[in-house]
Amino acid sequence: MAPIQLLRRWPSIVALTLVGAAIAAGLLTTVDQRYTAHADVLVEPPAGESTHAVAPRTVASYAHILGGRTIAGRVVKSLGLPATAGATDRRLDATVLDDTSVLRVTAQSDNSQTASRIAQEAADQFVTWLKDSQARNITEATDDTEATNTALTARVVETAATPSKASYPSRTTWLSVGALLGLLAGLLLAVWREAADRSIRTPSELEELAGAPVLGAMAYDRAAASTPLITSLGTHHPRFEAVRILRTNLQFLDVDRDHKVITITSSLAGEGKSTTACNLAIALAQTGTRVVLVEGDLRRPRVSEYLSIEKSVGLTTVLVGRVALDSALQQAGTPGLDVLTSGALPPNPSEILQTKAMTALIAELRHRYEVVLIDAPPLLPVTDASLLASISDGAILVVKHGSTGREQVRTATDRLQAVGARLLGTVLSMSPARELSRYGYGYGYGYGPEYFAKAGGEGKRRGTRRG
């Protein structure tokens, strides 16, 4: 799985990383803190051998005693600690500083002052113990002067300071580990979601699955619900530019007709097919092309709503012979664009659309206009779109990014093939702009026309950037 695919899941990865750090911070408040203090003791050679160092083995033995139960018992008795010598022994540790005769005694406690008191008292008690030990040796020696000259001494060279912060738990370590575990959980979740996600998310996936070029991609625009048409946008608006790219790429389709009839459909409802049909019709008319937009969705018509025109008289009333075609056609706000709305909604849309009258009507519209666009219902719920595509030069399939499943696209293309309809291309709708830009889409919204010219002639893919 490519890292770029996992990056699409970055919000959940970041969120779980923060959750991991937050959990670690919460656990920190429940863990008993421990403070560490230390004192240093220097073991010195006899006065007569001041130029010689104390033997390393001797120093190591004293380190064992300093951190052992003997000194711990003296500390407990001297400080009046409630703990036993064994418990205090576990809190004491002594080591030899590298290549020196200095012993460092370290003490731990849940109280900073207690830690420093134990460390200091252990150092002092060791100095006393060594002095007493050497005194006994002198008493037992036959030559007091010789024994005195060979006695080792110890003194505290660094007193224990009260620690300002706890040595355990380490806040930095805990937060780092918590964040790392959260990051790993986020990555695992991202891998699982990516593997379980069967929706279309990239133009390359859509092109490979549908077997047809991606004619354009519409970036997600929060304002599209209130302003679906490009006529309400500035000419440099990204959504306007996306429709212009779709219009340009449409000219490179290999359709051997000057007068084209194209059905625009989708796999399921809510994928943006009606908005795409309206905006494409407007964009074509703006170039001087004579266009008619037919509202072929006789179940949930939206074209008349988007264009704010009357829908009571339209396609169905023409098909049943109640009104003439000229009377049913309405001019939209864009010069050169006529609209044939749905008319009264029938109880049997599929039967009406597969009549000879429908075929004759499409032939008449083809004769009158340069481009006939049919806004059809979704392919999967009903057969209407397949019927309309079969009497057209081909269909354009609108696919919603991150929503339409791969199997749904595959089934939709199969239904078009079953009726002998040609899938001219696809449109990826409601895509994140940054993601489209990552895949080589100029403004983040569409392929350049050179790609489709090459794809139509040689079947080779060459993406171009529009800037």
GIMOJO-V738652 format. One line per field, one symbol per residue. phi: phi as a letter, one per 20 degrees, with the letter a starting at -180 (. if undefined). A space follows every 10 residues. Layout:
# GIMOJO-V738652
phi: ???
This chain:
# GIMOJO-V738652
phi: .fgfffffeg gfffffffff fffffffgfe efecdccbcd ceedfggfcf edefggffff ffffffedff fgfffgffem fffeffffgf edbccefglc deddedccbe cfffffffff ffffffgfff fffffffffe ffdffffffd fecbbfdbff dffebfebff ffffffffff ffffffffff fffffefdee ccgffffffe mbfefrbdff cfeffecfef fedffdfgff ffffffffff fefedebfdd dcedbbfcfn dnffffffff ffffffenfe ccddeeeedc fcgfffelcf dfdagffffe nfcegffefc eefegnddcd ffmffefcgf fffdefffff fffffffecf cdddedffff fcegffffff ddfrcddece gmcfefffff ffffffffdm edefrccedl efgfffffen ehfncafeff ffffffecmd ebfcddc
